[in-house]
Amino acid sequence: MANCVTKQQLITPHSTGRPGALLSLRFVPGPASLRSLGGGPSGFLLDVWQQFAVAEASDHRWRVASRMYEFRLLDHQERELLVYHWQPTSEFRGQDHPHLHVSAALHAQVNAVTTRAYDLDKRHLATGNVSLATVVRMLIEEFGIAPLRADWQQVLDQAT
């Protein structure tokens, strides 16, 4: 799915090969640069960290179960703009439900004379589970990232 927007490969740096072992999927050496529809750099980077386990199903097939994810949209200086998290284990601090952080402040009028700033990067904005395919689709459709494959829609449709 990431190959719809970048040539940088997602890899599993440390794989034990044991069924049930926790595996990580990341861009190595770091976040992937994304191209704009005009062909030049977009100024955006995508960073992916997903952990999953591979297990043998009862019908002797293999299944992959996601255990956590972190999908980050960064600017050119690697500052976080959007971060989708799901980190349901005790290893991670904070909320264990799927959520979003937005690096912006919301200024809300709380009464006739007072406004209050809400830093959204400190808030855990609830989401449902978010897939990498959903994030890639958002990058193409909402942020003007150039798809690298003519069949990107079909690839993303099959993944969701």
MDTraj code that builds the backbone (N, CA, C; nanometers):
import mdtraj as md
import numpy as np

residues = "MET ALA ASN CYS VAL THR LYS GLN GLN LEU ILE THR PRO HIS SER THR GLY ARG PRO GLY ALA LEU LEU SER LEU ARG PHE VAL PRO GLY PRO ALA SER LEU ARG SER LEU GLY GLY GLY PRO SER GLY PHE LEU LEU ASP VAL TRP GLN GLN PHE ALA VAL ALA GLU ALA SER ASP HIS ARG TRP ARG VAL ALA SER ARG MET TYR GLU PHE ARG LEU LEU ASP HIS GLN GLU ARG GLU LEU LEU VAL TYR HIS TRP GLN PRO THR SER GLU PHE ARG GLY GLN ASP HIS PRO HIS LEU HIS VAL SER ALA ALA LEU HIS ALA GLN VAL ASN ALA VAL THR THR ARG ALA TYR ASP LEU ASP LYS ARG HIS LEU ALA THR GLY ASN VAL SER LEU ALA THR VAL VAL ARG MET LEU ILE GLU GLU PHE GLY ILE ALA PRO LEU ARG ALA ASP TRP GLN GLN VAL LEU ASP GLN ALA THR".split()
xyz = np.array([
    [0.0806, -0.1187, 0.0000],
    [0.0000, 0.0000, 0.0000],
    [0.0851, 0.1253, 0.0000],
    [0.1909, 0.1269, 0.0807],
    [0.2781, 0.2441, 0.0823],
    [0.3416, 0.2660, -0.0541],
    [0.3566, 0.1581, -0.1333],
    [0.4169, 0.1736, -0.2656],
    [0.3273, 0.2513, -0.3612],
    [0.2083, 0.2878, -0.3178],
    [0.1230, 0.3754, -0.3978],
    [0.1728, 0.5197, -0.3923],
    [0.2533, 0.5564, -0.2890],
    [0.3004, 0.6947, -0.2740],
    [0.4510, 0.7084, -0.2544],
    [0.5224, 0.5990, -0.2352],
    [0.6669, 0.6080, -0.2163],
    [0.7358, 0.4821, -0.2677],
    [0.8593, 0.4999, -0.3118],
    [0.9400, 0.3844, -0.3528],
    [1.0183, 0.3280, -0.2351],
    [1.0198, 0.4008, -0.1248],
    [1.0883, 0.3535, -0.0048],
    [1.0141, 0.2323, 0.0493],
    [1.0870, 0.1306, 0.0877],
    [1.0268, 0.0039, 0.1288],
    [0.9987, 0.0002, 0.2793],
    [0.8848, -0.0558, 0.3136],
    [0.8558, -0.0896, 0.4530],
    [0.9176, -0.2259, 0.4784],
    [0.9976, -0.2354, 0.5830],
    [1.0625, -0.3633, 0.6112],
    [1.0442, -0.4010, 0.7575],
    [1.0679, -0.5271, 0.7827],
    [1.0697, -0.5794, 0.9187],
    [1.2161, -0.5951, 0.9567],
    [1.2723, -0.4985, 1.0320],
    [1.4155, -0.5020, 1.0601],
    [1.4624, -0.6253, 1.1367],
    [1.3815, -0.6737, 1.2290],
    [1.4217, -0.7884, 1.3111],
    [1.3109, -0.8923, 1.3070],
    [1.3338, -1.0006, 1.2386],
    [1.2323, -1.1047, 1.2273],
    [1.2870, -1.2345, 1.2842],
    [1.2135, -1.2919, 1.3770],
    [1.2571, -1.4177, 1.4362],
    [1.2064, -1.5370, 1.3570],
    [1.1010, -1.5170, 1.2792],
    [1.0441, -1.6263, 1.2024],
    [0.9572, -1.7207, 1.2837],
    [0.9444, -1.6964, 1.4135],
    [0.8610, -1.7829, 1.4971],
    [0.7151, -1.7417, 1.4874],
    [0.6246, -1.8369, 1.4704],
    [0.4828, -1.8023, 1.4711],
    [0.4455, -1.7362, 1.6037],
    [0.3667, -1.6318, 1.5953],
    [0.3234, -1.5603, 1.7144],
    [0.4194, -1.4528, 1.7600],
    [0.5396, -1.4481, 1.7041],
    [0.6357, -1.3459, 1.7435],
    [0.5865, -1.2094, 1.6974],
    [0.6152, -1.1086, 1.7760],
    [0.5770, -0.9730, 1.7426],
    [0.6772, -0.9166, 1.6428],
    [0.6278, -0.8694, 1.5291],
    [0.7115, -0.8140, 1.4238],
    [0.6790, -0.6667, 1.4053],
    [0.7791, -0.5878, 1.3698],
    [0.7584, -0.4459, 1.3429],
    [0.7778, -0.4184, 1.1957],
    [0.7013, -0.3265, 1.1451],
    [0.7101, -0.2847, 1.0060],
    [0.7402, -0.1351, 1.0070],
    [0.8512, -0.0948, 0.9409],
    [0.8943, 0.0454, 0.9427],
    [0.9604, 0.0824, 0.8120],
    [0.9649, 0.2136, 0.7856],
    [1.0505, 0.2640, 0.6796],
    [1.1914, 0.2724, 0.7370],
    [1.2870, 0.2162, 0.6661],
    [1.4260, 0.2247, 0.7089],
    [1.5018, 0.2894, 0.5945],
    [1.5760, 0.3952, 0.6167],
    [1.6285, 0.4439, 0.7433],
    [1.5383, 0.5406, 0.8182],
    [1.4315, 0.5880, 0.7595],
    [1.3445, 0.6825, 0.8285],
    [1.2253, 0.7173, 0.7428],
    [1.1556, 0.8267, 0.7768],
    [1.0336, 0.8639, 0.7058],
    [1.0555, 0.8759, 0.5546],
    [0.9497, 0.8462, 0.4798],
    [0.9538, 0.8492, 0.3339],
    [0.9084, 0.9861, 0.2839],
    [0.9845, 1.0413, 0.1915],
    [0.9489, 1.1672, 0.1280],
    [0.8377, 1.1420, 0.0258],
    [0.7419, 1.2332, 0.0198],
    [0.6271, 1.2182, -0.0692],
    [0.6318, 1.3253, -0.1779],
    [0.5919, 1.2884, -0.2993],
    [0.5941, 1.3786, -0.4141],
    [0.4572, 1.4442, -0.4325],
    [0.4592, 1.5657, -0.4850],
    [0.3332, 1.6366, -0.5131],
    [0.2820, 1.5962, -0.6501],
    [0.1581, 1.6307, -0.6761],
    [0.0995, 1.6013, -0.8068],
    [0.1755, 1.6697, -0.9193],
    [0.2396, 1.7841, -0.8908],
    [0.3181, 1.8555, -0.9911],
    [0.4520, 1.7899, -1.0214],
    [0.4872, 1.6867, -0.9455],
    [0.6097, 1.6123, -0.9699],
    [0.7244, 1.6457, -0.8774],
    [0.7190, 1.7576, -0.8097],
    [0.8261, 1.7947, -0.7181],
    [0.7977, 1.7473, -0.5779],
    [0.8872, 1.7795, -0.4862],
    [0.8654, 1.7423, -0.3459],
    [0.7393, 1.8102, -0.2910],
    [0.6659, 1.7385, -0.2097],
    [0.5449, 1.7943, -0.1498],
    [0.5756, 1.8690, -0.0204],
    [0.6905, 1.8394, 0.0392],
    [0.7211, 1.8940, 0.1708],
    [0.6697, 1.8050, 0.2823],
    [0.6018, 1.6963, 0.2463],
    [0.5480, 1.6027, 0.3451],
    [0.6313, 1.4757, 0.3493],
    [0.6366, 1.4170, 0.4678],
    [0.7006, 1.2875, 0.4895],
    [0.5990, 1.1958, 0.5555],
    [0.6078, 1.0679, 0.5253],
    [0.5231, 0.9672, 0.5889],
    [0.6121, 0.8751, 0.6709],
    [0.5742, 0.8552, 0.7962],
    [0.6454, 0.7627, 0.8834],
    [0.5458, 0.6568, 0.9290],
    [0.5861, 0.5325, 0.9227],
    [0.4992, 0.4205, 0.9578],
    [0.5706, 0.3325, 1.0589],
    [0.4990, 0.2947, 1.1621],
    [0.5461, 0.1935, 1.2563],
    [0.4247, 0.1095, 1.2891],
    [0.4307, -0.0157, 1.2529],
    [0.3199, -0.1065, 1.2807],
    [0.3771, -0.2360, 1.3350],
    [0.3181, -0.2846, 1.4413],
    [0.3568, -0.4142, 1.4962],
    [0.2439, -0.5119, 1.4701],
    [0.2820, -0.6343, 1.4386],
    [0.1834, -0.7368, 1.4102],
    [0.2387, -0.8723, 1.4488],
    [0.1485, -0.9676, 1.4597],
    [0.1867, -1.1058, 1.4882],
    [0.1317, -1.1935, 1.3770],
    [0.2090, -1.2931, 1.3395],
    [0.1666, -1.3908, 1.2398],
    [0.1340, -1.5191, 1.3145],
    [0.0176, -1.5739, 1.2868],
    [-0.0245, -1.6963, 1.3549],
    [-0.0879, -1.7911, 1.2546],
    [-0.0772, -1.9187, 1.2831],
    [-0.1418, -2.0181, 1.1982],
    [-0.2877, -2.0290, 1.2402],
    [-0.3769, -2.0156, 1.1435],
    [-0.5204, -2.0256, 1.1706],
    [-0.5598, -2.1728, 1.1762],
    [-0.6819, -2.1987, 1.2188],
    [-0.7270, -2.3376, 1.2356],
    [-0.7320, -2.4146, 1.1048],
    [-0.7440, -2.3466, 0.9929],
    [-0.7511, -2.4157, 0.8642],
    [-0.6134, -2.4272, 0.7970],
    [-0.5080, -2.4189, 0.8756],
    [-0.3692, -2.4313, 0.8301],
    [-0.3279, -2.3192, 0.7356],
    [-0.3941, -2.2075, 0.7477],
    [-0.3542, -2.0872, 0.6767],
    [-0.2918, -1.9929, 0.7775],
    [-0.2190, -1.8954, 0.7265],
    [-0.1559, -1.7972, 0.8132],
    [-0.2417, -1.6715, 0.8165],
    [-0.2462, -1.6086, 0.9321],
    [-0.3169, -1.4819, 0.9426],
    [-0.2266, -1.3813, 1.0133],
    [-0.2450, -1.2577, 0.9783],
    [-0.1675, -1.1490, 1.0377],
    [-0.2624, -1.0658, 1.1223],
    [-0.2242, -1.0412, 1.2455],
    [-0.3061, -0.9605, 1.3364],
    [-0.2259, -0.8388, 1.3802],
    [-0.2802, -0.7220, 1.3548],
    [-0.2151, -0.5974, 1.3961],
    [-0.2177, -0.5880, 1.5480],
    [-0.1070, -0.5446, 1.6072],
    [-0.0970, -0.5288, 1.7521],
    [-0.0832, -0.3833, 1.7954],
    [-0.0359, -0.2971, 1.7044],
    [-0.0275, -0.1528, 1.7299],
    [0.0071, -0.0832, 1.6006],
    [-0.0253, 0.0447, 1.5912],
    [0.0192, 0.1232, 1.4765],
    [0.0433, 0.2678, 1.5163],
    [0.1291, 0.3306, 1.4368],
    [0.1557, 0.4729, 1.4462],
    [0.1838, 0.5203, 1.3039],
    [0.0945, 0.6004, 1.2489],
    [0.1106, 0.6567, 1.1152],
    [0.1260, 0.8071, 1.1331],
    [0.2416, 0.8600, 1.0918],
    [0.2701, 1.0022, 1.1139],
    [0.2890, 1.0755, 0.9811],
    [0.2210, 1.1885, 0.9668],
    [0.2451, 1.2808, 0.8574],
    [0.3307, 1.3929, 0.9142],
    [0.4467, 1.4129, 0.8529],
    [0.5452, 1.5094, 0.9022],
    [0.5696, 1.6162, 0.7972],
    [0.6205, 1.7313, 0.8419],
    [0.6632, 1.8317, 0.7454],
    [0.8098, 1.8064, 0.7098],
    [0.8656, 1.8923, 0.6260],
    [1.0027, 1.8753, 0.5774],
    [1.1050, 1.8681, 0.6910],
    [1.0771, 1.9345, 0.8036],
    [1.1675, 1.9354, 0.9187],
    [1.1375, 1.8220, 1.0171],
    [1.0515, 1.7292, 0.9751],
    [1.0095, 1.6137, 1.0545],
    [0.9297, 1.6510, 1.1790],
    [0.8583, 1.7632, 1.1706],
    [0.7637, 1.7992, 1.2763],
    [0.6322, 1.7285, 1.2475],
    [0.5705, 1.6748, 1.3505],
    [0.4446, 1.6020, 1.3346],
    [0.3310, 1.6974, 1.3005],
    [0.2547, 1.6604, 1.1970],
    [0.1342, 1.7342, 1.1606],
    [0.0104, 1.6568, 1.2030],
    [0.0062, 1.5284, 1.1668],
    [-0.1010, 1.4364, 1.2051],
    [-0.0373, 1.3064, 1.2510],
    [-0.0912, 1.2491, 1.3559],
    [-0.0425, 1.1196, 1.4033],
    [-0.1627, 1.0341, 1.4410],
    [-0.1760, 0.9207, 1.3735],
    [-0.2786, 0.8219, 1.4083],
    [-0.2113, 0.7152, 1.4933],
    [-0.2675, 0.6904, 1.6118],
    [-0.2105, 0.5930, 1.7054],
    [-0.3128, 0.4856, 1.7407],
    [-0.2618, 0.3690, 1.7638],
    [-0.3333, 0.2655, 1.8388],
    [-0.2237, 0.1855, 1.9065],
    [-0.2144, 0.1984, 2.0377],
    [-0.1067, 0.1369, 2.1147],
    [-0.1645, 0.0722, 2.2401],
    [-0.2278, -0.0442, 2.2221],
    [-0.3075, -0.1023, 2.3309],
    [-0.2320, -0.1867, 2.4335],
    [-0.1038, -0.1684, 2.4479],
    [-0.0320, -0.2490, 2.5463],
    [0.0275, -0.1607, 2.6542],
    [0.0734, -0.2214, 2.7598],
    [0.1312, -0.1460, 2.8706],
    [0.2674, -0.0867, 2.8350],
    [0.3270, -0.1272, 2.7226],
    [0.4552, -0.0708, 2.6793],
    [0.4439, 0.0775, 2.6467],
    [0.3259, 0.1212, 2.6073],
    [0.3069, 0.2576, 2.5604],
    [0.2303, 0.3376, 2.6632],
    [0.2722, 0.4626, 2.6815],
    [0.1995, 0.5516, 2.7721],
    [0.0812, 0.6128, 2.6999],
    [-0.0166, 0.6529, 2.7743],
    [-0.1299, 0.7223, 2.7143],
    [-0.2466, 0.6304, 2.6875],
    [-0.3361, 0.6803, 2.6042],
    [-0.4598, 0.6108, 2.5752],
    [-0.4343, 0.4857, 2.4918],
    [-0.5138, 0.3808, 2.5149],
    [-0.4951, 0.2572, 2.4378],
    [-0.6033, 0.2369, 2.3326],
    [-0.6874, 0.3370, 2.3092],
    [-0.7878, 0.3276, 2.2024],
    [-0.7337, 0.4002, 2.0787],
    [-0.7830, 0.3662, 1.9596],
    [-0.7371, 0.4349, 1.8388],
    [-0.7691, 0.5844, 1.8472],
    [-0.6698, 0.6663, 1.8133],
    [-0.6906, 0.8105, 1.8227],
    [-0.5983, 0.8857, 1.7277],
    [-0.6208, 1.0155, 1.7211],
    [-0.5491, 1.1055, 1.6323],
    [-0.4971, 1.2238, 1.7126],
    [-0.3754, 1.2675, 1.6795],
    [-0.3209, 1.3934, 1.7303],
    [-0.3066, 1.4869, 1.6105],
    [-0.3476, 1.6117, 1.6271],
    [-0.3348, 1.7124, 1.5232],
    [-0.2469, 1.8230, 1.5778],
    [-0.1404, 1.8570, 1.5074],
    [-0.0486, 1.9611, 1.5546],
    [-0.1033, 2.0984, 1.5176],
    [-0.2024, 2.1387, 1.5918],
    [-0.2658, 2.2684, 1.5722],
    [-0.3394, 2.3036, 1.6999],
    [-0.3785, 2.4293, 1.7090],
    [-0.4590, 2.4726, 1.8227],
    [-0.5950, 2.5163, 1.7707],
    [-0.6953, 2.4869, 1.8477],
    [-0.8318, 2.5285, 1.8177],
    [-0.8647, 2.6424, 1.9135],
    [-0.9126, 2.7530, 1.8612],
    [-0.9508, 2.8671, 1.9453],
    [-1.1025, 2.8730, 1.9466],
    [-1.1598, 2.8374, 2.0595],
    [-1.3053, 2.8274, 2.0719],
    [-1.3600, 2.9444, 2.1537],
    [-1.4699, 2.9986, 2.1077],
    [-1.5408, 3.1037, 2.1816],
    [-1.6233, 3.0337, 2.2885],
    [-1.5844, 3.0477, 2.4153],
    [-1.6528, 2.9759, 2.5229],
    [-1.7659, 3.0573, 2.5860],
    [-1.7637, 3.1879, 2.5668],
    [-1.8760, 3.2730, 2.6053],
    [-1.8656, 3.4019, 2.5240],
    [-1.9435, 3.5043, 2.5555],
    [-1.9494, 3.6250, 2.4727],
    [-1.8164, 3.6997, 2.4644],
    [-1.7298, 3.6855, 2.5619],
    [-1.6056, 3.7641, 2.5629],
    [-1.4783, 3.6797, 2.5707],
    [-1.4913, 3.5511, 2.5923],
    [-1.3731, 3.4692, 2.6187],
    [-1.3521, 3.3637, 2.5113],
    [-1.2270, 3.3538, 2.4672],
    [-1.1881, 3.2414, 2.3816],
    [-1.0879, 3.1574, 2.4591],
    [-1.0850, 3.0308, 2.4263],
    [-0.9927, 2.9387, 2.4922],
    [-0.9218, 2.8581, 2.3841],
    [-0.7916, 2.8438, 2.4007],
    [-0.7129, 2.7640, 2.3056],
    [-0.7075, 2.6196, 2.3545],
    [-0.7306, 2.5286, 2.2629],
    [-0.7197, 2.3860, 2.2905],
    [-0.6090, 2.3316, 2.2001],
    [-0.4995, 2.2900, 2.2610],
    [-0.3897, 2.2316, 2.1835],
    [-0.4285, 2.0903, 2.1436],
    [-0.4521, 2.0688, 2.0148],
    [-0.5005, 1.9397, 1.9682],
    [-0.3922, 1.8329, 1.9678],
    [-0.2650, 1.8740, 1.9657],
    [-0.1585, 1.7730, 1.9690],
    [-0.1499, 1.7047, 2.1050],
    [-0.2078, 1.7643, 2.2064],
    [-0.2081, 1.7046, 2.3406],
    [-0.3354, 1.6231, 2.3661],
    [-0.4301, 1.6307, 2.2749],
    [-0.5584, 1.5611, 2.2895],
    [-0.5563, 1.4296, 2.2140],
    [-0.6305, 1.3339, 2.2640],
    [-0.6460, 1.2040, 2.1981],
    [-0.7828, 1.2035, 2.1314],
    [-0.7868, 1.2464, 2.0042],
    [-0.9125, 1.2579, 1.9306],
    [-0.9527, 1.1195, 1.8818],
    [-1.0631, 1.0711, 1.9308],
    [-1.1053, 0.9334, 1.9045],
    [-1.1280, 0.9084, 1.7560],
    [-1.0834, 0.7919, 1.7129],
    [-1.1082, 0.7431, 1.5773],
    [-1.1442, 0.5956, 1.5897],
    [-1.1867, 0.5363, 1.4826],
    [-1.1930, 0.3910, 1.4764],
    [-1.0538, 0.3426, 1.4381],
    [-1.0377, 0.2124, 1.4186],
    [-0.9106, 0.1624, 1.3704],
    [-0.8807, 0.2240, 1.2350],
    [-0.7581, 0.2652, 1.2159],
    [-0.7146, 0.3286, 1.0918],
    [-0.6108, 0.2385, 1.0280],
    [-0.6281, 0.2117, 0.8999],
    [-0.5323, 0.1271, 0.8285],
    [-0.4352, 0.2131, 0.7498],
    [-0.3224, 0.1531, 0.7150],
    [-0.2256, 0.2222, 0.6307],
    [-0.2900, 0.2581, 0.4968],
    [-0.3742, 0.1710, 0.4432],
    [-0.4424, 0.1996, 0.3169],
    [-0.5291, 0.3250, 0.3281],
    [-0.5966, 0.3430, 0.4394],
    [-0.6799, 0.4612, 0.4602],
    [-0.5958, 0.5876, 0.4652],
    [-0.4806, 0.5807, 0.5323],
    [-0.3904, 0.6955, 0.5409],
    [-0.3350, 0.7294, 0.4024],
    [-0.2936, 0.6295, 0.3262],
    [-0.2405, 0.6527, 0.1919],
    [-0.3470, 0.7158, 0.1022],
    [-0.4699, 0.6675, 0.1100],
    [-0.5794, 0.7260, 0.0316],
    [-0.5988, 0.8732, 0.0695],
    [-0.5964, 0.9039, 0.1992],
    [-0.6107, 1.0417, 0.2455],
    [-0.4987, 1.1291, 0.1899],
    [-0.3757, 1.0792, 0.1890],
    [-0.2630, 1.1570, 0.1380],
    [-0.2836, 1.1927, -0.0092],
    [-0.3300, 1.0977, -0.0872],
    [-0.3523, 1.1217, -0.2302],
    [-0.4707, 1.2155, -0.2519],
    [-0.5822, 1.1866, -0.1884],
    [-0.7054, 1.2606, -0.2155],
    [-0.7143, 1.3961, -0.1454],
    [-0.6577, 1.4080, -0.0268],
    [-0.6734, 1.5312, 0.0510],
    [-0.5490, 1.6194, 0.0547],
    [-0.4306, 1.5609, 0.0360],
    [-0.3066, 1.6377, 0.0457],
    [-0.2345, 1.6519, -0.0880],
    [-0.2936, 1.6002, -0.1954],
    [-0.2351, 1.6171, -0.3278],
    [-0.1042, 1.5442, -0.3489],
    [-0.0879, 1.4299, -0.2823],
    [0.0329, 1.3490, -0.3010],
    [0.0172, 1.2689, -0.4298],
    [0.1226, 1.2651, -0.5079],
    [0.1193, 1.1969, -0.6371],
    [0.1178, 1.0459, -0.6174],
    [0.0186, 0.9766, -0.6719],
    [0.0226, 0.8303, -0.6681],
    [0.1304, 0.7798, -0.7642],
    [0.2012, 0.6762, -0.7236],
    [0.3083, 0.6199, -0.8058],
    [0.2613, 0.5025, -0.8889],
    [0.1388, 0.4599, -0.8692],
    [0.0826, 0.3474, -0.9432],
    [-0.0473, 0.3905, -1.0089],
    [-0.0682, 0.3471, -1.1316],
    [-0.1927, 0.3779, -1.2011],
    [-0.3108, 0.3073, -1.1350],
    [-0.2859, 0.1917, -1.0719],
    [-0.3924, 0.1121, -1.0100],
    [-0.4046, 0.1361, -0.8595],
    [-0.3623, 0.2533, -0.8126],
    [-0.3602, 0.2800, -0.6688],
    [-0.4967, 0.2624, -0.6040],
    [-0.6042, 0.3036, -0.6719],
    [-0.7375, 0.2908, -0.6120],
    [-0.7743, 0.1446, -0.5884],
    [-0.7454, 0.0590, -0.6847],
    [-0.7758, -0.0838, -0.6704],
    [-0.6907, -0.1461, -0.5594],
    [-0.5644, -0.1089, -0.5541],
    [-0.4751, -0.1617, -0.4498],
    [-0.5286, -0.1241, -0.3114],
    [-0.5665, 0.0012, -0.2946],
    [-0.6162, 0.0471, -0.1648],
    [-0.7539, -0.0115, -0.1335],
    [-0.8394, -0.0260, -0.2359],
    [-0.9713, -0.0875, -0.2150],
    [-0.9572, -0.2320, -0.1665],
    [-0.8627, -0.3061, -0.2232],
    [-0.8428, -0.4461, -0.1835],
    [-0.7867, -0.4576, -0.0424],
    [-0.7152, -0.3554, 0.0017],
    [-0.6515, -0.3614, 0.1331],
    [-0.7459, -0.3231, 0.2465],
    [-0.8576, -0.2583, 0.2148],
    [-0.9468, -0.2132, 0.3227],
    [-1.0664, -0.3037, 0.3376],
])
top = md.Topology()
chain = top.add_chain()
for i, resn in enumerate(residues, 1):
    res = top.add_residue(resn, chain, resSeq=i)
    for name in ("N", "CA", "C"):
        top.add_atom(name, md.element.get_by_symbol(name[0]), res)
traj = md.Trajectory(xyz[None], top)
